[in-house]
Amino acid sequence: MLAKLSTRPALRRGALAAAAALTLLGAALPTAAADMAPGSDPSRIHEQKIAWKKCTGDGMPADLQCGKVTVPVDHDRPEAGTLDLALARYRATGDRRGSVLLNFGGPGGPGVPELAYGAKEFMDLTDRYDVVSFDPRGVGRSSPVSCGDGEESGLAAIDEGPDDLADPRSLLEQLKKAAAACAEHSGPVLPHIGTVEAARDLDVIREALGDKKLNYLGFSYGTRLGAVYAALFPGRVGRMVLDGVDTLTEPLTEQGIAGARGQQMALEDFVDWCVKDIACPFGQDARKAREEVLRLVRSLDEDPVPTDFGEPFSGQDLVGAIGQGLYSRELWPSLERALAQLVEHGDTSGVVAFATGGLGLPVKDPGGGDPSGGLVDEEDVPLDNLPAALMAINCADDPDRPTAAQVVANLKRLRAAYEQASPVFGRYRLTQVLLCYGRPKGTDFIRDEVKDLDTPKMLLVGTRGDPATPYRWTVQTAERLGPSAVVLDNRGDGHTGYGSSKCVHRKVDDFLLYGELPPSGSSCGADEED
C-alpha cells in the first residue's frame, strides 16, 4: 500500500485513532545516539557507514534490515546539531548495481513501515538493487513533529460543526493557536522540515549507501521530493521515476480545489459501482445515493456518533475515511462494507480504520524533540505525526501567506469554490489549506528554481483517473522540467500507477533495472495487463 495522505487536519481525536489502527511504524528499529553532537566536526556527516541490522518485532519480515543515517538539522549550519533518519532495506539478490531509494508519498508518510508491509510490490527490483526506504525528517521515527493532543492542539475549535468557517476572525485566532502548539510540540526540526532540506537529506543517504548516483522511485509527494533533488544535484541523478506527479507551481489553494474535484469524481465513480450491488448501503439509484452520502456527512457533523473507544466520529471524520478508500478500486469493497456497517448498524469500526489511514501510533509527547539524539522509539511517535507532518511540509513548501484581511476578504469566495468543486470534500480540503495561516512563509525555491533541469532522462507517470494528482500536473511538470522528462500516460484509475497497472509496473521496472525508457507520450491502457 502506498502512503497517500489526505489526512484530516483536526488532531483532537488521538485516542480514537490509537486504539483503532495497527501499530506498524518502525517496529523494533535499532536505536542509537547520533554520531555528532552540536559543535562536533560536520565532515563526519559525509563519512558514514550504515550499520544494518535485522529488524525485529511482531510481523517484521525476516529479510528486512534496519539502520540509520545522521543528517544536520540545518544543512546550512551543520555544526548546530543533528538528527537521525530511520532506514530499512531489502538486499539485492542478483547482480547488485547499487540501491534504489523509495519515497511513498504524503507528505508525512513514513517509508519504513510501507516497505516492510508492501514488500511484494518491489521484489523484482532486488534482482539488481538494494531496495531502501526511510522515514523523512519530522516523520515516524526521524524526529517526529507534533501539534499536541486534545484541546491544546488549538484545532478543536475549527472542528465543531459545519459552520466552523462562518466566523473568519475567530477561525484565524484558532489557527494561530494551532501553529503555536505545533511549534511547541515539534522541537528544533520544525523550521527545517521542508522538501528542500529533505532533498539534501537524500544526498546524505545516497552517499552513506555508497552510490555515486541516486536511483529513485517516488510516489505522489515523493515526486516533488525527487524533482527538488534533481534541481539541487543534477549531476548525481541516476535512474529516477516519478509516479503520480505533484505540481511544482500551483498554490495550496488551487491544489486543494483540484484535490476536492478529483475526490468528488472518484466518489461518483464509487457510487456508480456501489449501486450495482444489492448490499450498497445507499440504495440502487445513483443520484439518490450521492444525495444520501452528503446527507450522512452533514448528519454526523451535526450529531457525531460514539465509537468503541469513547471518542465521537463526525462527518469530517467520515469524509477523511471515504477519501482514503477512494484512492484505489481495490479498496472499494472494503469501503462499501465499512459504510454499510455505519449506516445499517451504527458500527464505526470500519470507517475508523479508513479514517486513520490504517496506521495508528501510540501517543506520547516527544517533549520538544532532541536535535542530537537517536531514533525515536515507536512508543514515542506522536499519534498526530502524519497530519502534523503533512501540514508542516506543505506549508514549508508554499511561499504564500495571505494577511488576516486577505483571508477574511477571500474566505467566502474560496468556500464557494471548494463547495462547487465538491459538496462532500470541499470544506475538508479548504480547512487543510487554511492551516498554513500563522506559520512562517515557505520557500520560493520550488516554484522559482525547479525547472529546466540538465539531468539524465527521468520517467514521469501520470494516471488519467487519479483523484489526488491530476494528469495535467504530470504534463505541466514535464514541460517545466524540460527535455529530460519522459511521460508515460497511464489510462487507468486510482492514485499512482505502479501498484495498480501491470503495464506501468513493467515499464518502470524495465527502466530502473535495465535503463529501457518508453517513448515519451506512450501509454498503458486502462485494462492492459500484459
Secondary structure, 3 states (H helix, E strand, C coil): CCCCCCCCCCCCCHHHHHHHCECCCCCCCCCCCCCCCCCCCHHHHHHCCCCCEECCCCCCCCCEEEEEEEEECCCCCHHHCEEEEEEEEECCCCCCCCEEEEECCCCCCCHHHHHHHCHHHHHHHHHCCEEEEECCCCECCECCCCCCCHHHHCCHHHHCCCCCCCCHHHHHHHHHHHHHHHHHHHHHHHHHCCHHHHHHHHHHHHHHHCCCCEEEEEECHHHHHHHHHHHHCHHHEEEEEEECCCCCCCCHHHHHHHHHHHHHHHHHHHHHHHCCCCCCCCCCCHHHHHHHHHHHHHHHHHCCEECCCCCEECHHHHHHHHHHHCCCHHHHHHHHHHHHHHHHHCCCHHHHHHHCCCECCCCCCCCCCCCCCCCCCHHHCCCCHHHHHHHHHHHHCCCCCCCHHHHHHHHHHHHHHHHHHCCCCHHHHHHHHHCCCCCCCCCCHHHHHCCCCCCCCEEEEEEEECCCCCHHHHHHHHHHHCCCEEEEEEEEECCCCCCCCHHHHHHHHHHHHHCCCCCCCEEECCCCCC
